[in-house]
Each structure stands twice: as C-alpha cells, then as structure tokens.
Amino acid sequence: MGARSSDILCDDIFGVSPIRVQKSGNLEGMHVRKNSLRDNWDDEHGYYKYHLGEVLDGHYRITAGSGKGVFSTVVQAKDLKAGENDPEVAIKIICNEKERYKSGKREVSVLEKLSSADREDKRHCVRFISSFMYRDHLCLVLESLHMNLREVIKKFGRDIGLKLTAVRTYSKQLFIALKHLKDCSILHCDIKPDNILVNGSRNMLKLCDFGSALPAGINDITPILVSRFYRAPEIILGLPYDHSLDMWSVGCCLYELYTGKILFPGGTNNGMLWLHMELKGPFPKKMLRKGAFTTQHFDQDLNFHATDENLVKKAVNKVCMNVKPSGVGPKISSFPGEDPKMLSRFKDLLEKIFVLDPQKRLTVSQALSHPFITGK
C-alpha cells in the first residue's frame, strides 16, 4: 500500500480472506488420516493430525485449519448441533503431552472465570464455549473470529501503520479487556498482536490465547515470561510483577498498530534493556537493587554491561547510567489527515505506559480515562 488505510474499520478495505485461514477443500499442507490406528493420530511432537471434514466429539466438523501454536493446533469447525446459534467455532487442540494437558486445563479454568464474569460478552476477551477430550487431546471450543492483529498490520499497515482513529478504537477495547483481567485477578502474560483477534467487520477485537495466564499474586520469577519484544523490564530484571506487565505489552502493540513497526526488537533480554533505556533513560537504582537478574546486565556499580552480540559490536560495552532518553514522541510521525491534538494525546498515552518503574506506570483505570481514549 502506498498510503495509510483511510479507515481501517471500514468493510470495503478488508475485502480479502485472512492470511492464516486455509479454505475448505484445500488439502495442501493438511495432515490426512488414512486409517484409525492410534499411532497415526499424532505427529512426532504430539500435535493432532486432523483432516478436513473430520467430526470431533460427534459435534464439530472441521472446515479449515487456522494454524499451529507452540503447544496446540487451531482449526475452524462447524457446530453440527448449533441450531439457530452461530455454527462457526474455533477449536484449539492441545498437544498430547502431560504438561501441555495440565497447561490446557489451567487455560480452561481461566477462560471459564473470564466468561462467567462477562455474561453479556462485552469485555473483549475471547468467548469460551466448552471443552472436551478427543483421542487423548484436550480441545477448547471458542468463538470464531476473523484474523489477528499481526495479520491486520501486515495486510493493511506494513511499515505504515493504521489510521489513528482505528488505533484509538482498538486501544479502548484493549483497555476494557485489561480491566476485565484485573477485575478477575488474572495476568495474561503474553499479550502481542498475534494474541489479539478481530471480527469479520474489523470493528471489534478480543484478547485470546490464555495459555500463559497466571493468577495475580503468583510471581514465579522467570526472565522469559511474555514474548520478548513485548516483555516488560521488570520481567527481565527479575522483579515481582502484576497487571502492569500486561499494560506494557499493550503499549508495545499500540505503537506497532500506528507505526507498523516493532518498538523494541531486541535480540536478547540484554538488548531489550538497552532499548528500554534508550527510550526512557536509566533504570531507577532502587529498582535495579531489587532485581534477581540485575547482575546479569549491570555491574556492581549498576552500570549497564552489554552482553548482547549486536551491542558488543556497537561498542556498547559498559555504559554509565547517564543514558539520554529519546522518548516515544520522536519515534511517532505525523501523517496527512491526522488530528494533531489526537496524535499529541496518543504520544502522551504511550509515554505514560512506557514508564520503567511498574509502580509508576499508567494503570488501566487511568488509561480508560486518558484524553486519547475519551476525546476530552
């Protein structure tokens, strides 16, 4: 595209099928089950080898494949017992492996909690329908949505981004989802464009894939929680974390929606911390002293020590803590037709989200009342 989408929420711009969905009848890349022997149900990694037209649990006929995740396969299916309800569903088939099964059961528990607290389906988290076992695989039945935000960016905003009014609409819906998570005391722990789905008319999004979700207050300190580009600094440093880690991830998604680019494309955790400091300046020393993994990235005087290969090549060997931050503003360009006041508010929103200290980061309540969202 030579220009930014004039209105990303209009149907006429989205006239093609999502990239990831494989149409019914197209068997290319599909696993076709030739007989019913148990050994042929799974591949060597425990993924279920489904085929088009197969009926799961006597209830759901597979119509298309939607892709493969780290621990599951997702298919589109028709609910044969739907009656007057929407017959289209998505089914997440968890890998046939003990730990993956346990993880899947935890995800079911999270989805049930979120759904029971949102009977009217207004909180922008994917709607959970049911779960069942099929040939030793746990299957999660979810509402069927059109495409994820990664595909939206790739299709309609690569290196350009989406119109700011669309970003504002999506922002508000994401903040509503975050508030629902907070109300339910759940941390998503893997928010990224891939885990945010949009409906067919592209005017509504929902947060999905709760396979990494945790109850708030359960702080297993690990430096690999959340996909790296969307990982908050407190995770990398080994600090306790709460709902603010999801807010950081949402901020990364919003920047990506508007610019079409990843804000923190670090190759390692060490590289990520350097990018965080380039944007927002040095970490508070009080924060560094409490980090379980601080010594992996900072010396005893709390000077940053580069171990990332790219940083070492750039001679960012040992940098004192007087890093001058660039801030978010200079990274966000103004495009013809954008409201300067709205753009200024968007920059302000992101600056308040990307606060290194999670205790001072923008809360979800503050985000929902921010002028960028309210227009006031």
N, C-alpha and C positions, 0 to 999 in steps of 0.2 A: 504494500500500500504506500502511495506517495504522500499521503496526508493522514492525520489522525482521524479516527472514526468520528463523524459529525454527531452521532448519538448512539453510543454502544448499546443502549437499551431498546432500540427500535428493531422490530422483527425483520425488516427488509435488509438489514445489514447482515443478519445471521441466516442466510438462505441455504446454507450447506450443512451436511451432517457432521457431527463431531468426529474428530480425527481418530479417537481411540476405539470407537464402536465398530465392530465388524458386522456387516449386514447379514440377515438371514439368508441361508442358501449358499453363502460363500465359505467354502471349507478350507480355503488356503490358510495355513498356519494353525488349523484346528487339529486337536487330537481326536481321531475317530476310533471308538471302541469296537473292535472286531469280534470279541466274544465276551462272555460274562465271567471269565476267570478272575479271581480276586487279585492276582498279581498284575493284571492289566488295568486295574482301576487307577493306580497311582503311577507317577513317573518316579525316577530315582530319588527325587528330592521330597517326595510326599505330596506333591500337587495332584489334585484330582484331574484325570484325563477325561473331560466331558466331551459330548458330541452334540451337534445341533439337532433339535427335535427330541432329545432325551427328556424324560419326565422325572423330576426329582421328587421323592416322597409322595408319588402319586398325585401331585398337586401343581407342580410348576414345570412348564415346558420351556426348555432353553431355546431362545430365539437368536441370540448373538453373544459374542464374547466382548467383554469390556476391558480386559487387561489383566495383568498379573502383578501382584504386590510382592513384598518381601516374604510374607507368610501366608498368602492366600491368593485365590483366583476369583475374579468377579465376572459374573455372567448376567445378561439380561434375560428375563423369562416372562412368560405369560401365566398368570394365575388362573388355572382352569376352573376354580371354584369362586371366582370373584363376584359373579352375579352382576349387579348394577355398579359395583365399585370399579375403580381403575384396575384393569387386569395386568398392567405392566409393572414389574418389580425388578429390583436388582438383588442378586444373591451373592453373598460373599462366602466362598467355600474355603474354610480354614485348612491349612496343611495337616496331613495325617501324622502328627508327631506330638508326643506327650506335652511338651512345654508350650507348643503352639495351641494345643487344645485348652490348656489352662488359661493362656492369654486370651483366647477367644471367649471363654466363659466369663472372664473379667470384663471383656468388652460388652457382652450381652448384659451384664449387670449394670454397667454404666449407661448403656442405651435405654434399658428399662427405666432407670431412675430419671433420666432426662425426659423420656417420653411421658412418664406418669405425671411429671411436673409441668407438662405442656400439652394438656389435652386438646387445646384449640389449635395446636400446631402453628404458633406464631413466634417462636423463639429462635428460629433459623438454625436449628440442629436437625440433622437428617432424621426422618421419621422411621422408627423401628417398628416392624410389623410382627415378626415371630422368629423363632429359631427351631431347628430340628437336626437330627443326626441322619446322615445318609452315607452308607458304605464306609463307616468309621470316620466320616468327616463332619465336623460341626459346620452347619450352614446358617448364616444370618440373612433374614429376608428384610430388605429395606425398600423404601420408596425409590422409584427410578427417576433419576434426574439426567440432564442432557449432556453436560460436559463440565470439566473442571476449569478453574481459573488459569491454570498453566496453559491450557489449550486456548482459552479466551485471549490471553496475552499473545500467544504465538500466532493466532489466526488474525487478530484484529489490532494488535498493538506492538508487534515486534520492533524493538528499538525506537518506538514512537510513543507508545502508551495509549491509554484511553482518555476520553474526554473527562474533564474534572467533575462534571455533574454526575457522570456514571460512577466515578470513584467515590463521590460523596454518598450516593445511594448504597453502594456496596459497603462503605465504611460503617454507616449507621447499622446495617444489618449484621455486620460482624461484631459490632459493639453490643448489640442486643444478644447475640449468641454468647459473647463473653460474660455478660451479666447473668444469663441463664446458668452458665457453668459455675459462676461464683455463688449464685443462689443455691445451687445443688452441691457446693463444696467439691467441685471436680476440676482438675487441671487437665487440659487436653494434651499438652506436652509434645505436639508435633504439628502445629499449625503452619501451613505452607500452601501455596496456590494449588498444589496437587490434591490437597485435602479439603478443598472448598468447591462445592458443586453449584452449578446454576441450572435453572429450569429451562424449558424449551423456548420461552419468550425472552430469556436472559434478563428479566427484571427482578429476579429474586435468587438469592444464594443461600446455601446451607452448609454448615460445618459438618464434615464427615470424618470417618476413619478414627475411631476412638480406641484403637488397639494399643496405644501407648499411654492412655489416660490413667491418672492416679487420683486417689482421694486427696484433697488439700490437707496438708499437715504430714503426709507420708513423704519424707525427704530422704530418699536414697541418693546420696551424693555420688554422681557419676558425670564425667566430662563429656559424655556422648548423648545425653538426653536432648531431644529435639534435633531435627535435621540441621546440619552445620550452618548453612547460610542464614538460618532463622533462629539460631541459638543465642540466647541472652548471655551477657558476660558473666552473670552470677553462676551460671551452669559451668562455664569453662573454668572459673576460678575456684569452684568447689564450695560455694556458699549455700546456706539454706535458701529455698525458693518457694514462691507461692504464685498467685494469679498474675503477678507482674511479668512472669516469664512468657505467658501467652500474649500479653499486651505487646511486648517487644516483637514477638513473631508477627502479630497482626500489623504492626508498624512497617516491618520489612515487606509484607505483602502489599500494603497500600502504596508504598514508594514504587514497588515493581509495577503495580497496576497503572500508575500515572506516567512512569518513565519508560516502561518496557524493559528495564534493566534491573539486575540484582544489585542491591546496595552493598552487601558485604560478601563478595565472592572469595573468601579466604580458603586457601588450600589445606590449612590445618587450624587447630584451635589457637596456636601461637599467632598465625597470620590473621585470624579473626580478631584477636585482642588488639593487634596493631591497627587494623582498620577501624575498630571501635574508637581507639584513641585519636586517630587521625580526624575522625568526625567530631568527637566530643571532648577531646583533651584527656589529660591524665586521670587515672582512677584515684578516688579518694584513698589516702593511705590507710585509713581506718578499715575500709572495705578490703584492701589487699591483705592486711594483717590477719583477717579472719578466714581467708580462703584456704581450703585444704590443698589446693593445687597451685597456689600462688608461686611457690618456689620452682615450679616447672617453667615459669615465664618471667620471673623477676628475681634479681639478686638480693642479697641481704640488706642492701640499701634501698630496695624497692625500685631500682632502675630496671626498665624492661630489657630482657635479654632475648634477642631473636634466635630462634632455632628453626623457623620455617625456611625452607630452601630458597624460596624467592626473596625473602627478606635478607637472608645472608648474602645473596648475590647483589642486592642493592646496597650492601654495606650497612644495613640497619643492624649492627652487631649489638651494641649496648647503648641504649638511648636514655638520656636523663628524662626525668619526669616533667620537663617543660615543653611537652608537645603542644603545638599551637593548633587548636581545633579549627576545622573548616566550617563546621555546622552543616545543617541539611540544606539551607537556603540556596547556596551557590550551586548545589547539585541538581536543583529543580529549575528547569527552563520555563519561560512563559511562551505559550503558543497563541497564534492569532485566534481571536474569538473567545479566549478565556477571560473570565471576570478577574481583574487584578486583585480585588478585595477578597474574593473567594480563594484565590491562589495564595495570598498572604496568610489567610487563616489556615489553609492546608499546611503550609510550611511551619506555622506555629504549632499546629497539632503534632506534627512529626517531631519537632524539637522537644516537645514535652513528653512524647513517648520514648524517644531515644535518650533518656537520662540514665547514666551508667549505674547509679545507685538505685536499686529496685525499690527502696523505701521512699524515694522521692519521685519515682516515675508516675506518669499520669495514671489514675485509676479509671476503671470502666465507667463509674458514675460521672467523673469529671469529663471523660471522653464524650459521653452522651449529651452532656450539656455544653460542649465546646461550640463556639460560634460557627465553626466549619460545618458542624452537623445541624445545628439549629437554624443557621442563617440569620441569627440575631446579633 
